[in-house]
Amino acid sequence: MNEFKTQKDIQNYINSLKNCVGYLQISNEDLKEHKQDRIWKQKSDINVDFSSIKGFIYEAHFFDETLNKSIAIRQINSTWLVDETNLSDKDIQSDDEQIYISDIDDLLVKTVQIWQERSDEFCLNLATLKLQKVVFAGFGHKEKK
């Protein structure tokens, strides 16, 4: 997990993302009203400018399909935490991927559940699958009928 201490540093990090899809939710903004400059449905080079933003990053999620990498950003107190998850390193089954319909233009949001075997004291210390985290994996596409 990476930490960024200044708004300029996190802005530079976000603007360094290339060929990503994702979204950026600001604390005092309705994402529906700012979707044109806060949601990237197609692979894009991300470009944001925080100088006119009055709120803070509530959450941001990006996905790089080429690198198969999910990026989550949250501001906690005065620090921005960035969690990068390389999905190529994970044993992901087809049923680990979930698709949800958002309330913004019926946008389909894909997530992936990351499970890991852990010893479980309630199962005679046998290895059981435990959910480690859920990550953003891009946007889905509606099937054409």
MODELLER restraints for C-alpha pairs under 7 A, 6 or more apart:
rsr = mdl.restraints
at = mdl.atoms
rsr.add(forms.Gaussian(group=physical.xy_distance, feature=features.Distance(at['CA:1:A'], at['CA:81:A']), mean=6.76, stdev=0.5))
rsr.add(forms.Gaussian(group=physical.xy_distance, feature=features.Distance(at['CA:1:A'], at['CA:82:A']), mean=5.70, stdev=0.5))
rsr.add(forms.Gaussian(group=physical.xy_distance, feature=features.Distance(at['CA:1:A'], at['CA:83:A']), mean=4.85, stdev=0.5))
rsr.add(forms.Gaussian(group=physical.xy_distance, feature=features.Distance(at['CA:1:A'], at['CA:84:A']), mean=6.88, stdev=0.5))
rsr.add(forms.Gaussian(group=physical.xy_distance, feature=features.Distance(at['CA:2:A'], at['CA:81:A']), mean=5.83, stdev=0.5))
rsr.add(forms.Gaussian(group=physical.xy_distance, feature=features.Distance(at['CA:2:A'], at['CA:82:A']), mean=5.05, stdev=0.5))
rsr.add(forms.Gaussian(group=physical.xy_distance, feature=features.Distance(at['CA:2:A'], at['CA:83:A']), mean=6.57, stdev=0.5))
rsr.add(forms.Gaussian(group=physical.xy_distance, feature=features.Distance(at['CA:3:A'], at['CA:79:A']), mean=6.45, stdev=0.5))
rsr.add(forms.Gaussian(group=physical.xy_distance, feature=features.Distance(at['CA:3:A'], at['CA:80:A']), mean=5.62, stdev=0.5))
rsr.add(forms.Gaussian(group=physical.xy_distance, feature=features.Distance(at['CA:3:A'], at['CA:81:A']), mean=4.77, stdev=0.5))
rsr.add(forms.Gaussian(group=physical.xy_distance, feature=features.Distance(at['CA:3:A'], at['CA:82:A']), mean=6.25, stdev=0.5))
rsr.add(forms.Gaussian(group=physical.xy_distance, feature=features.Distance(at['CA:4:A'], at['CA:10:A']), mean=5.91, stdev=0.5))
rsr.add(forms.Gaussian(group=physical.xy_distance, feature=features.Distance(at['CA:4:A'], at['CA:79:A']), mean=5.82, stdev=0.5))
rsr.add(forms.Gaussian(group=physical.xy_distance, feature=features.Distance(at['CA:4:A'], at['CA:80:A']), mean=5.05, stdev=0.5))
rsr.add(forms.Gaussian(group=physical.xy_distance, feature=features.Distance(at['CA:4:A'], at['CA:81:A']), mean=6.59, stdev=0.5))
rsr.add(forms.Gaussian(group=physical.xy_distance, feature=features.Distance(at['CA:5:A'], at['CA:78:A']), mean=6.77, stdev=0.5))
rsr.add(forms.Gaussian(group=physical.xy_distance, feature=features.Distance(at['CA:5:A'], at['CA:79:A']), mean=5.04, stdev=0.5))
rsr.add(forms.Gaussian(group=physical.xy_distance, feature=features.Distance(at['CA:5:A'], at['CA:80:A']), mean=6.51, stdev=0.5))
rsr.add(forms.Gaussian(group=physical.xy_distance, feature=features.Distance(at['CA:10:A'], at['CA:80:A']), mean=6.98, stdev=0.5))
rsr.add(forms.Gaussian(group=physical.xy_distance, feature=features.Distance(at['CA:11:A'], at['CA:48:A']), mean=6.83, stdev=0.5))
rsr.add(forms.Gaussian(group=physical.xy_distance, feature=features.Distance(at['CA:14:A'], at['CA:46:A']), mean=6.57, stdev=0.5))
rsr.add(forms.Gaussian(group=physical.xy_distance, feature=features.Distance(at['CA:15:A'], at['CA:46:A']), mean=5.15, stdev=0.5))
rsr.add(forms.Gaussian(group=physical.xy_distance, feature=features.Distance(at['CA:15:A'], at['CA:47:A']), mean=4.86, stdev=0.5))
rsr.add(forms.Gaussian(group=physical.xy_distance, feature=features.Distance(at['CA:15:A'], at['CA:48:A']), mean=6.43, stdev=0.5))
rsr.add(forms.Gaussian(group=physical.xy_distance, feature=features.Distance(at['CA:17:A'], at['CA:45:A']), mean=6.01, stdev=0.5))
rsr.add(forms.Gaussian(group=physical.xy_distance, feature=features.Distance(at['CA:17:A'], at['CA:46:A']), mean=5.74, stdev=0.5))
rsr.add(forms.Gaussian(group=physical.xy_distance, feature=features.Distance(at['CA:18:A'], at['CA:44:A']), mean=6.24, stdev=0.5))
rsr.add(forms.Gaussian(group=physical.xy_distance, feature=features.Distance(at['CA:18:A'], at['CA:45:A']), mean=4.27, stdev=0.5))
rsr.add(forms.Gaussian(group=physical.xy_distance, feature=features.Distance(at['CA:18:A'], at['CA:46:A']), mean=6.41, stdev=0.5))
rsr.add(forms.Gaussian(group=physical.xy_distance, feature=features.Distance(at['CA:19:A'], at['CA:43:A']), mean=4.54, stdev=0.5))
rsr.add(forms.Gaussian(group=physical.xy_distance, feature=features.Distance(at['CA:19:A'], at['CA:44:A']), mean=4.58, stdev=0.5))
rsr.add(forms.Gaussian(group=physical.xy_distance, feature=features.Distance(at['CA:19:A'], at['CA:45:A']), mean=5.31, stdev=0.5))
rsr.add(forms.Gaussian(group=physical.xy_distance, feature=features.Distance(at['CA:19:A'], at['CA:64:A']), mean=6.30, stdev=0.5))
rsr.add(forms.Gaussian(group=physical.xy_distance, feature=features.Distance(at['CA:20:A'], at['CA:43:A']), mean=4.78, stdev=0.5))
rsr.add(forms.Gaussian(group=physical.xy_distance, feature=features.Distance(at['CA:20:A'], at['CA:44:A']), mean=5.32, stdev=0.5))
rsr.add(forms.Gaussian(group=physical.xy_distance, feature=features.Distance(at['CA:20:A'], at['CA:45:A']), mean=6.52, stdev=0.5))
rsr.add(forms.Gaussian(group=physical.xy_distance, feature=features.Distance(at['CA:20:A'], at['CA:62:A']), mean=6.13, stdev=0.5))
rsr.add(forms.Gaussian(group=physical.xy_distance, feature=features.Distance(at['CA:20:A'], at['CA:63:A']), mean=5.36, stdev=0.5))
rsr.add(forms.Gaussian(group=physical.xy_distance, feature=features.Distance(at['CA:20:A'], at['CA:64:A']), mean=4.64, stdev=0.5))
rsr.add(forms.Gaussian(group=physical.xy_distance, feature=features.Distance(at['CA:21:A'], at['CA:40:A']), mean=5.00, stdev=0.5))
rsr.add(forms.Gaussian(group=physical.xy_distance, feature=features.Distance(at['CA:21:A'], at['CA:41:A']), mean=5.43, stdev=0.5))
rsr.add(forms.Gaussian(group=physical.xy_distance, feature=features.Distance(at['CA:21:A'], at['CA:42:A']), mean=5.76, stdev=0.5))
rsr.add(forms.Gaussian(group=physical.xy_distance, feature=features.Distance(at['CA:21:A'], at['CA:43:A']), mean=5.13, stdev=0.5))
rsr.add(forms.Gaussian(group=physical.xy_distance, feature=features.Distance(at['CA:21:A'], at['CA:44:A']), mean=6.46, stdev=0.5))
rsr.add(forms.Gaussian(group=physical.xy_distance, feature=features.Distance(at['CA:21:A'], at['CA:62:A']), mean=5.58, stdev=0.5))
rsr.add(forms.Gaussian(group=physical.xy_distance, feature=features.Distance(at['CA:21:A'], at['CA:63:A']), mean=5.42, stdev=0.5))
rsr.add(forms.Gaussian(group=physical.xy_distance, feature=features.Distance(at['CA:21:A'], at['CA:64:A']), mean=6.77, stdev=0.5))
rsr.add(forms.Gaussian(group=physical.xy_distance, feature=features.Distance(at['CA:21:A'], at['CA:138:A']), mean=6.08, stdev=0.5))
rsr.add(forms.Gaussian(group=physical.xy_distance, feature=features.Distance(at['CA:22:A'], at['CA:39:A']), mean=5.90, stdev=0.5))
rsr.add(forms.Gaussian(group=physical.xy_distance, feature=features.Distance(at['CA:22:A'], at['CA:40:A']), mean=5.18, stdev=0.5))
rsr.add(forms.Gaussian(group=physical.xy_distance, feature=features.Distance(at['CA:22:A'], at['CA:41:A']), mean=6.60, stdev=0.5))
rsr.add(forms.Gaussian(group=physical.xy_distance, feature=features.Distance(at['CA:22:A'], at['CA:61:A']), mean=5.41, stdev=0.5))
rsr.add(forms.Gaussian(group=physical.xy_distance, feature=features.Distance(at['CA:22:A'], at['CA:62:A']), mean=4.11, stdev=0.5))
rsr.add(forms.Gaussian(group=physical.xy_distance, feature=features.Distance(at['CA:22:A'], at['CA:63:A']), mean=6.12, stdev=0.5))
rsr.add(forms.Gaussian(group=physical.xy_distance, feature=features.Distance(at['CA:22:A'], at['CA:138:A']), mean=6.48, stdev=0.5))
rsr.add(forms.Gaussian(group=physical.xy_distance, feature=features.Distance(at['CA:23:A'], at['CA:38:A']), mean=5.47, stdev=0.5))
rsr.add(forms.Gaussian(group=physical.xy_distance, feature=features.Distance(at['CA:23:A'], at['CA:39:A']), mean=4.30, stdev=0.5))
rsr.add(forms.Gaussian(group=physical.xy_distance, feature=features.Distance(at['CA:23:A'], at['CA:40:A']), mean=6.06, stdev=0.5))
rsr.add(forms.Gaussian(group=physical.xy_distance, feature=features.Distance(at['CA:23:A'], at['CA:60:A']), mean=5.64, stdev=0.5))
rsr.add(forms.Gaussian(group=physical.xy_distance, feature=features.Distance(at['CA:23:A'], at['CA:61:A']), mean=5.62, stdev=0.5))
rsr.add(forms.Gaussian(group=physical.xy_distance, feature=features.Distance(at['CA:23:A'], at['CA:62:A']), mean=6.47, stdev=0.5))
rsr.add(forms.Gaussian(group=physical.xy_distance, feature=features.Distance(at['CA:24:A'], at['CA:38:A']), mean=5.13, stdev=0.5))
rsr.add(forms.Gaussian(group=physical.xy_distance, feature=features.Distance(at['CA:24:A'], at['CA:39:A']), mean=6.55, stdev=0.5))
rsr.add(forms.Gaussian(group=physical.xy_distance, feature=features.Distance(at['CA:24:A'], at['CA:59:A']), mean=6.26, stdev=0.5))
rsr.add(forms.Gaussian(group=physical.xy_distance, feature=features.Distance(at['CA:24:A'], at['CA:60:A']), mean=4.29, stdev=0.5))
rsr.add(forms.Gaussian(group=physical.xy_distance, feature=features.Distance(at['CA:24:A'], at['CA:61:A']), mean=6.68, stdev=0.5))
rsr.add(forms.Gaussian(group=physical.xy_distance, feature=features.Distance(at['CA:25:A'], at['CA:31:A']), mean=6.18, stdev=0.5))
rsr.add(forms.Gaussian(group=physical.xy_distance, feature=features.Distance(at['CA:25:A'], at['CA:38:A']), mean=6.96, stdev=0.5))
rsr.add(forms.Gaussian(group=physical.xy_distance, feature=features.Distance(at['CA:25:A'], at['CA:57:A']), mean=6.04, stdev=0.5))
rsr.add(forms.Gaussian(group=physical.xy_distance, feature=features.Distance(at['CA:25:A'], at['CA:58:A']), mean=5.51, stdev=0.5))
rsr.add(forms.Gaussian(group=physical.xy_distance, feature=features.Distance(at['CA:25:A'], at['CA:59:A']), mean=5.32, stdev=0.5))
rsr.add(forms.Gaussian(group=physical.xy_distance, feature=features.Distance(at['CA:25:A'], at['CA:60:A']), mean=5.89, stdev=0.5))
rsr.add(forms.Gaussian(group=physical.xy_distance, feature=features.Distance(at['CA:26:A'], at['CA:55:A']), mean=5.92, stdev=0.5))
rsr.add(forms.Gaussian(group=physical.xy_distance, feature=features.Distance(at['CA:26:A'], at['CA:56:A']), mean=5.51, stdev=0.5))
rsr.add(forms.Gaussian(group=physical.xy_distance, feature=features.Distance(at['CA:26:A'], at['CA:57:A']), mean=4.66, stdev=0.5))
rsr.add(forms.Gaussian(group=physical.xy_distance, feature=features.Distance(at['CA:26:A'], at['CA:58:A']), mean=5.23, stdev=0.5))
rsr.add(forms.Gaussian(group=physical.xy_distance, feature=features.Distance(at['CA:27:A'], at['CA:55:A']), mean=5.22, stdev=0.5))
rsr.add(forms.Gaussian(group=physical.xy_distance, feature=features.Distance(at['CA:27:A'], at['CA:56:A']), mean=5.37, stdev=0.5))
rsr.add(forms.Gaussian(group=physical.xy_distance, feature=features.Distance(at['CA:27:A'], at['CA:57:A']), mean=6.01, stdev=0.5))
rsr.add(forms.Gaussian(group=physical.xy_distance, feature=features.Distance(at['CA:27:A'], at['CA:58:A']), mean=4.97, stdev=0.5))
rsr.add(forms.Gaussian(group=physical.xy_distance, feature=features.Distance(at['CA:28:A'], at['CA:55:A']), mean=5.25, stdev=0.5))
rsr.add(forms.Gaussian(group=physical.xy_distance, feature=features.Distance(at['CA:32:A'], at['CA:104:A']), mean=6.03, stdev=0.5))
rsr.add(forms.Gaussian(group=physical.xy_distance, feature=features.Distance(at['CA:41:A'], at['CA:139:A']), mean=6.85, stdev=0.5))
rsr.add(forms.Gaussian(group=physical.xy_distance, feature=features.Distance(at['CA:57:A'], at['CA:74:A']), mean=6.44, stdev=0.5))
rsr.add(forms.Gaussian(group=physical.xy_distance, feature=features.Distance(at['CA:57:A'], at['CA:75:A']), mean=5.94, stdev=0.5))
rsr.add(forms.Gaussian(group=physical.xy_distance, feature=features.Distance(at['CA:58:A'], at['CA:74:A']), mean=6.15, stdev=0.5))
rsr.add(forms.Gaussian(group=physical.xy_distance, feature=features.Distance(at['CA:58:A'], at['CA:75:A']), mean=6.55, stdev=0.5))
rsr.add(forms.Gaussian(group=physical.xy_distance, feature=features.Distance(at['CA:59:A'], at['CA:73:A']), mean=5.68, stdev=0.5))
rsr.add(forms.Gaussian(group=physical.xy_distance, feature=features.Distance(at['CA:59:A'], at['CA:74:A']), mean=4.93, stdev=0.5))
rsr.add(forms.Gaussian(group=physical.xy_distance, feature=features.Distance(at['CA:60:A'], at['CA:72:A']), mean=5.81, stdev=0.5))
rsr.add(forms.Gaussian(group=physical.xy_distance, feature=features.Distance(at['CA:60:A'], at['CA:73:A']), mean=4.96, stdev=0.5))
rsr.add(forms.Gaussian(group=physical.xy_distance, feature=features.Distance(at['CA:60:A'], at['CA:74:A']), mean=6.69, stdev=0.5))
rsr.add(forms.Gaussian(group=physical.xy_distance, feature=features.Distance(at['CA:61:A'], at['CA:71:A']), mean=5.58, stdev=0.5))
rsr.add(forms.Gaussian(group=physical.xy_distance, feature=features.Distance(at['CA:61:A'], at['CA:72:A']), mean=4.61, stdev=0.5))
rsr.add(forms.Gaussian(group=physical.xy_distance, feature=features.Distance(at['CA:61:A'], at['CA:73:A']), mean=6.32, stdev=0.5))
rsr.add(forms.Gaussian(group=physical.xy_distance, feature=features.Distance(at['CA:61:A'], at['CA:136:A']), mean=6.27, stdev=0.5))
rsr.add(forms.Gaussian(group=physical.xy_distance, feature=features.Distance(at['CA:62:A'], at['CA:70:A']), mean=5.95, stdev=0.5))
rsr.add(forms.Gaussian(group=physical.xy_distance, feature=features.Distance(at['CA:62:A'], at['CA:71:A']), mean=5.05, stdev=0.5))
rsr.add(forms.Gaussian(group=physical.xy_distance, feature=features.Distance(at['CA:62:A'], at['CA:72:A']), mean=6.64, stdev=0.5))
rsr.add(forms.Gaussian(group=physical.xy_distance, feature=features.Distance(at['CA:62:A'], at['CA:136:A']), mean=6.96, stdev=0.5))
rsr.add(forms.Gaussian(group=physical.xy_distance, feature=features.Distance(at['CA:63:A'], at['CA:69:A']), mean=5.77, stdev=0.5))
rsr.add(forms.Gaussian(group=physical.xy_distance, feature=features.Distance(at['CA:63:A'], at['CA:70:A']), mean=4.59, stdev=0.5))
rsr.add(forms.Gaussian(group=physical.xy_distance, feature=features.Distance(at['CA:63:A'], at['CA:71:A']), mean=6.16, stdev=0.5))
rsr.add(forms.Gaussian(group=physical.xy_distance, feature=features.Distance(at['CA:63:A'], at['CA:136:A']), mean=6.71, stdev=0.5))
rsr.add(forms.Gaussian(group=physical.xy_distance, feature=features.Distance(at['CA:63:A'], at['CA:137:A']), mean=5.67, stdev=0.5))
rsr.add(forms.Gaussian(group=physical.xy_distance, feature=features.Distance(at['CA:63:A'], at['CA:138:A']), mean=5.41, stdev=0.5))
rsr.add(forms.Gaussian(group=physical.xy_distance, feature=features.Distance(at['CA:64:A'], at['CA:70:A']), mean=6.53, stdev=0.5))
rsr.add(forms.Gaussian(group=physical.xy_distance, feature=features.Distance(at['CA:68:A'], at['CA:86:A']), mean=6.11, stdev=0.5))
rsr.add(forms.Gaussian(group=physical.xy_distance, feature=features.Distance(at['CA:68:A'], at['CA:87:A']), mean=5.59, stdev=0.5))
rsr.add(forms.Gaussian(group=physical.xy_distance, feature=features.Distance(at['CA:68:A'], at['CA:88:A']), mean=6.14, stdev=0.5))
rsr.add(forms.Gaussian(group=physical.xy_distance, feature=features.Distance(at['CA:69:A'], at['CA:84:A']), mean=6.77, stdev=0.5))
rsr.add(forms.Gaussian(group=physical.xy_distance, feature=features.Distance(at['CA:69:A'], at['CA:85:A']), mean=5.58, stdev=0.5))
rsr.add(forms.Gaussian(group=physical.xy_distance, feature=features.Distance(at['CA:69:A'], at['CA:86:A']), mean=4.46, stdev=0.5))
rsr.add(forms.Gaussian(group=physical.xy_distance, feature=features.Distance(at['CA:69:A'], at['CA:87:A']), mean=5.76, stdev=0.5))
rsr.add(forms.Gaussian(group=physical.xy_distance, feature=features.Distance(at['CA:70:A'], at['CA:84:A']), mean=5.74, stdev=0.5))
rsr.add(forms.Gaussian(group=physical.xy_distance, feature=features.Distance(at['CA:70:A'], at['CA:85:A']), mean=5.12, stdev=0.5))
rsr.add(forms.Gaussian(group=physical.xy_distance, feature=features.Distance(at['CA:70:A'], at['CA:86:A']), mean=6.47, stdev=0.5))
rsr.add(forms.Gaussian(group=physical.xy_distance, feature=features.Distance(at['CA:70:A'], at['CA:135:A']), mean=6.45, stdev=0.5))
rsr.add(forms.Gaussian(group=physical.xy_distance, feature=features.Distance(at['CA:70:A'], at['CA:136:A']), mean=5.95, stdev=0.5))
rsr.add(forms.Gaussian(group=physical.xy_distance, feature=features.Distance(at['CA:70:A'], at['CA:137:A']), mean=6.17, stdev=0.5))
rsr.add(forms.Gaussian(group=physical.xy_distance, feature=features.Distance(at['CA:71:A'], at['CA:82:A']), mean=6.84, stdev=0.5))
rsr.add(forms.Gaussian(group=physical.xy_distance, feature=features.Distance(at['CA:71:A'], at['CA:83:A']), mean=5.71, stdev=0.5))
rsr.add(forms.Gaussian(group=physical.xy_distance, feature=features.Distance(at['CA:71:A'], at['CA:84:A']), mean=4.55, stdev=0.5))
rsr.add(forms.Gaussian(group=physical.xy_distance, feature=features.Distance(at['CA:71:A'], at['CA:85:A']), mean=6.43, stdev=0.5))
rsr.add(forms.Gaussian(group=physical.xy_distance, feature=features.Distance(at['CA:72:A'], at['CA:82:A']), mean=5.66, stdev=0.5))
rsr.add(forms.Gaussian(group=physical.xy_distance, feature=features.Distance(at['CA:72:A'], at['CA:83:A']), mean=5.15, stdev=0.5))
rsr.add(forms.Gaussian(group=physical.xy_distance, feature=features.Distance(at['CA:72:A'], at['CA:84:A']), mean=6.54, stdev=0.5))
rsr.add(forms.Gaussian(group=physical.xy_distance, feature=features.Distance(at['CA:73:A'], at['CA:80:A']), mean=6.73, stdev=0.5))
rsr.add(forms.Gaussian(group=physical.xy_distance, feature=features.Distance(at['CA:73:A'], at['CA:81:A']), mean=5.65, stdev=0.5))
rsr.add(forms.Gaussian(group=physical.xy_distance, feature=features.Distance(at['CA:73:A'], at['CA:82:A']), mean=4.61, stdev=0.5))
rsr.add(forms.Gaussian(group=physical.xy_distance, feature=features.Distance(at['CA:73:A'], at['CA:83:A']), mean=6.54, stdev=0.5))
rsr.add(forms.Gaussian(group=physical.xy_distance, feature=features.Distance(at['CA:74:A'], at['CA:80:A']), mean=5.64, stdev=0.5))
rsr.add(forms.Gaussian(group=physical.xy_distance, feature=features.Distance(at['CA:74:A'], at['CA:81:A']), mean=5.39, stdev=0.5))
rsr.add(forms.Gaussian(group=physical.xy_distance, feature=features.Distance(at['CA:74:A'], at['CA:82:A']), mean=6.78, stdev=0.5))
rsr.add(forms.Gaussian(group=physical.xy_distance, feature=features.Distance(at['CA:75:A'], at['CA:81:A']), mean=6.14, stdev=0.5))
rsr.add(forms.Gaussian(group=physical.xy_distance, feature=features.Distance(at['CA:96:A'], at['CA:112:A']), mean=5.56, stdev=0.5))
rsr.add(forms.Gaussian(group=physical.xy_distance, feature=features.Distance(at['CA:96:A'], at['CA:113:A']), mean=5.11, stdev=0.5))
rsr.add(forms.Gaussian(group=physical.xy_distance, feature=features.Distance(at['CA:97:A'], at['CA:110:A']), mean=6.90, stdev=0.5))
rsr.add(forms.Gaussian(group=physical.xy_distance, feature=features.Distance(at['CA:97:A'], at['CA:111:A']), mean=5.74, stdev=0.5))
rsr.add(forms.Gaussian(group=physical.xy_distance, feature=features.Distance(at['CA:97:A'], at['CA:112:A']), mean=4.46, stdev=0.5))
rsr.add(forms.Gaussian(group=physical.xy_distance, feature=features.Distance(at['CA:97:A'], at['CA:113:A']), mean=6.45, stdev=0.5))
rsr.add(forms.Gaussian(group=physical.xy_distance, feature=features.Distance(at['CA:98:A'], at['CA:110:A']), mean=5.71, stdev=0.5))
rsr.add(forms.Gaussian(group=physical.xy_distance, feature=features.Distance(at['CA:98:A'], at['CA:111:A']), mean=5.28, stdev=0.5))
rsr.add(forms.Gaussian(group=physical.xy_distance, feature=features.Distance(at['CA:98:A'], at['CA:112:A']), mean=6.25, stdev=0.5))
rsr.add(forms.Gaussian(group=physical.xy_distance, feature=features.Distance(at['CA:99:A'], at['CA:108:A']), mean=6.24, stdev=0.5))
rsr.add(forms.Gaussian(group=physical.xy_distance, feature=features.Distance(at['CA:99:A'], at['CA:109:A']), mean=5.49, stdev=0.5))
rsr.add(forms.Gaussian(group=physical.xy_distance, feature=features.Distance(at['CA:99:A'], at['CA:110:A']), mean=4.47, stdev=0.5))
rsr.add(forms.Gaussian(group=physical.xy_distance, feature=features.Distance(at['CA:99:A'], at['CA:111:A']), mean=6.36, stdev=0.5))
rsr.add(forms.Gaussian(group=physical.xy_distance, feature=features.Distance(at['CA:99:A'], at['CA:140:A']), mean=6.92, stdev=0.5))
rsr.add(forms.Gaussian(group=physical.xy_distance, feature=features.Distance(at['CA:100:A'], at['CA:108:A']), mean=5.52, stdev=0.5))
rsr.add(forms.Gaussian(group=physical.xy_distance, feature=features.Distance(at['CA:100:A'], at['CA:109:A']), mean=5.16, stdev=0.5))
rsr.add(forms.Gaussian(group=physical.xy_distance, feature=features.Distance(at['CA:100:A'], at['CA:110:A']), mean=6.50, stdev=0.5))
rsr.add(forms.Gaussian(group=physical.xy_distance, feature=features.Distance(at['CA:101:A'], at['CA:107:A']), mean=5.74, stdev=0.5))
rsr.add(forms.Gaussian(group=physical.xy_distance, feature=features.Distance(at['CA:101:A'], at['CA:108:A']), mean=4.63, stdev=0.5))
rsr.add(forms.Gaussian(group=physical.xy_distance, feature=features.Distance(at['CA:101:A'], at['CA:109:A']), mean=6.27, stdev=0.5))
rsr.add(forms.Gaussian(group=physical.xy_distance, feature=features.Distance(at['CA:102:A'], at['CA:108:A']), mean=6.15, stdev=0.5))
rsr.add(forms.Gaussian(group=physical.xy_distance, feature=features.Distance(at['CA:102:A'], at['CA:109:A']), mean=6.78, stdev=0.5))
rsr.add(forms.Gaussian(group=physical.xy_distance, feature=features.Distance(at['CA:108:A'], at['CA:139:A']), mean=5.44, stdev=0.5))
rsr.add(forms.Gaussian(group=physical.xy_distance, feature=features.Distance(at['CA:108:A'], at['CA:140:A']), mean=4.83, stdev=0.5))
rsr.add(forms.Gaussian(group=physical.xy_distance, feature=features.Distance(at['CA:108:A'], at['CA:141:A']), mean=6.67, stdev=0.5))
rsr.add(forms.Gaussian(group=physical.xy_distance, feature=features.Distance(at['CA:109:A'], at['CA:138:A']), mean=6.35, stdev=0.5))
rsr.add(forms.Gaussian(group=physical.xy_distance, feature=features.Distance(at['CA:109:A'], at['CA:139:A']), mean=4.63, stdev=0.5))
rsr.add(forms.Gaussian(group=physical.xy_distance, feature=features.Distance(at['CA:109:A'], at['CA:140:A']), mean=5.88, stdev=0.5))
rsr.add(forms.Gaussian(group=physical.xy_distance, feature=features.Distance(at['CA:110:A'], at['CA:136:A']), mean=6.16, stdev=0.5))
rsr.add(forms.Gaussian(group=physical.xy_distance, feature=features.Distance(at['CA:110:A'], at['CA:137:A']), mean=5.11, stdev=0.5))
rsr.add(forms.Gaussian(group=physical.xy_distance, feature=features.Distance(at['CA:110:A'], at['CA:138:A']), mean=5.39, stdev=0.5))
rsr.add(forms.Gaussian(group=physical.xy_distance, feature=features.Distance(at['CA:110:A'], at['CA:139:A']), mean=5.36, stdev=0.5))
rsr.add(forms.Gaussian(group=physical.xy_distance, feature=features.Distance(at['CA:110:A'], at['CA:140:A']), mean=5.95, stdev=0.5))
rsr.add(forms.Gaussian(group=physical.xy_distance, feature=features.Distance(at['CA:111:A'], at['CA:134:A']), mean=6.49, stdev=0.5))
rsr.add(forms.Gaussian(group=physical.xy_distance, feature=features.Distance(at['CA:111:A'], at['CA:135:A']), mean=5.43, stdev=0.5))
rsr.add(forms.Gaussian(group=physical.xy_distance, feature=features.Distance(at['CA:111:A'], at['CA:136:A']), mean=4.57, stdev=0.5))
rsr.add(forms.Gaussian(group=physical.xy_distance, feature=features.Distance(at['CA:111:A'], at['CA:137:A']), mean=4.98, stdev=0.5))
rsr.add(forms.Gaussian(group=physical.xy_distance, feature=features.Distance(at['CA:112:A'], at['CA:134:A']), mean=5.59, stdev=0.5))
rsr.add(forms.Gaussian(group=physical.xy_distance, feature=features.Distance(at['CA:112:A'], at['CA:135:A']), mean=5.36, stdev=0.5))
rsr.add(forms.Gaussian(group=physical.xy_distance, feature=features.Distance(at['CA:112:A'], at['CA:136:A']), mean=6.53, stdev=0.5))
rsr.add(forms.Gaussian(group=physical.xy_distance, feature=features.Distance(at['CA:112:A'], at['CA:137:A']), mean=6.24, stdev=0.5))
rsr.add(forms.Gaussian(group=physical.xy_distance, feature=features.Distance(at['CA:113:A'], at['CA:133:A']), mean=6.09, stdev=0.5))
rsr.add(forms.Gaussian(group=physical.xy_distance, feature=features.Distance(at['CA:113:A'], at['CA:134:A']), mean=4.48, stdev=0.5))
rsr.add(forms.Gaussian(group=physical.xy_distance, feature=features.Distance(at['CA:113:A'], at['CA:135:A']), mean=6.57, stdev=0.5))
rsr.add(forms.Gaussian(group=physical.xy_distance, feature=features.Distance(at['CA:114:A'], at['CA:131:A']), mean=6.04, stdev=0.5))
rsr.add(forms.Gaussian(group=physical.xy_distance, feature=features.Distance(at['CA:114:A'], at['CA:132:A']), mean=5.52, stdev=0.5))
rsr.add(forms.Gaussian(group=physical.xy_distance, feature=features.Distance(at['CA:114:A'], at['CA:133:A']), mean=5.39, stdev=0.5))
rsr.add(forms.Gaussian(group=physical.xy_distance, feature=features.Distance(at['CA:114:A'], at['CA:134:A']), mean=6.05, stdev=0.5))
rsr.add(forms.Gaussian(group=physical.xy_distance, feature=features.Distance(at['CA:115:A'], at['CA:129:A']), mean=5.90, stdev=0.5))
rsr.add(forms.Gaussian(group=physical.xy_distance, feature=features.Distance(at['CA:115:A'], at['CA:130:A']), mean=5.41, stdev=0.5))
rsr.add(forms.Gaussian(group=physical.xy_distance, feature=features.Distance(at['CA:115:A'], at['CA:131:A']), mean=4.51, stdev=0.5))
rsr.add(forms.Gaussian(group=physical.xy_distance, feature=features.Distance(at['CA:115:A'], at['CA:132:A']), mean=5.48, stdev=0.5))
rsr.add(forms.Gaussian(group=physical.xy_distance, feature=features.Distance(at['CA:116:A'], at['CA:129:A']), mean=5.28, stdev=0.5))
rsr.add(forms.Gaussian(group=physical.xy_distance, feature=features.Distance(at['CA:116:A'], at['CA:130:A']), mean=5.38, stdev=0.5))
rsr.add(forms.Gaussian(group=physical.xy_distance, feature=features.Distance(at['CA:116:A'], at['CA:131:A']), mean=6.52, stdev=0.5))
rsr.add(forms.Gaussian(group=physical.xy_distance, feature=features.Distance(at['CA:116:A'], at['CA:132:A']), mean=6.54, stdev=0.5))
rsr.add(forms.Gaussian(group=physical.xy_distance, feature=features.Distance(at['CA:117:A'], at['CA:127:A']), mean=5.59, stdev=0.5))
rsr.add(forms.Gaussian(group=physical.xy_distance, feature=features.Distance(at['CA:117:A'], at['CA:128:A']), mean=5.20, stdev=0.5))
rsr.add(forms.Gaussian(group=physical.xy_distance, feature=features.Distance(at['CA:117:A'], at['CA:129:A']), mean=4.42, stdev=0.5))
rsr.add(forms.Gaussian(group=physical.xy_distance, feature=features.Distance(at['CA:117:A'], at['CA:130:A']), mean=6.11, stdev=0.5))
rsr.add(forms.Gaussian(group=physical.xy_distance, feature=features.Distance(at['CA:118:A'], at['CA:127:A']), mean=5.00, stdev=0.5))
rsr.add(forms.Gaussian(group=physical.xy_distance, feature=features.Distance(at['CA:118:A'], at['CA:128:A']), mean=5.47, stdev=0.5))
rsr.add(forms.Gaussian(group=physical.xy_distance, feature=features.Distance(at['CA:118:A'], at['CA:129:A']), mean=6.21, stdev=0.5))
rsr.add(forms.Gaussian(group=physical.xy_distance, feature=features.Distance(at['CA:118:A'], at['CA:130:A']), mean=6.42, stdev=0.5))
rsr.add(forms.Gaussian(group=physical.xy_distance, feature=features.Distance(at['CA:119:A'], at['CA:125:A']), mean=5.03, stdev=0.5))
rsr.add(forms.Gaussian(group=physical.xy_distance, feature=features.Distance(at['CA:119:A'], at['CA:126:A']), mean=5.29, stdev=0.5))
rsr.add(forms.Gaussian(group=physical.xy_distance, feature=features.Distance(at['CA:119:A'], at['CA:127:A']), mean=4.29, stdev=0.5))
rsr.add(forms.Gaussian(group=physical.xy_distance, feature=features.Distance(at['CA:119:A'], at['CA:128:A']), mean=6.19, stdev=0.5))
rsr.add(forms.Gaussian(group=physical.xy_distance, feature=features.Distance(at['CA:120:A'], at['CA:126:A']), mean=5.75, stdev=0.5))
rsr.add(forms.Gaussian(group=physical.xy_distance, feature=features.Distance(at['CA:120:A'], at['CA:127:A']), mean=6.12, stdev=0.5))
rsr.add(forms.Gaussian(group=physical.xy_distance, feature=features.Distance(at['CA:120:A'], at['CA:128:A']), mean=6.27, stdev=0.5))
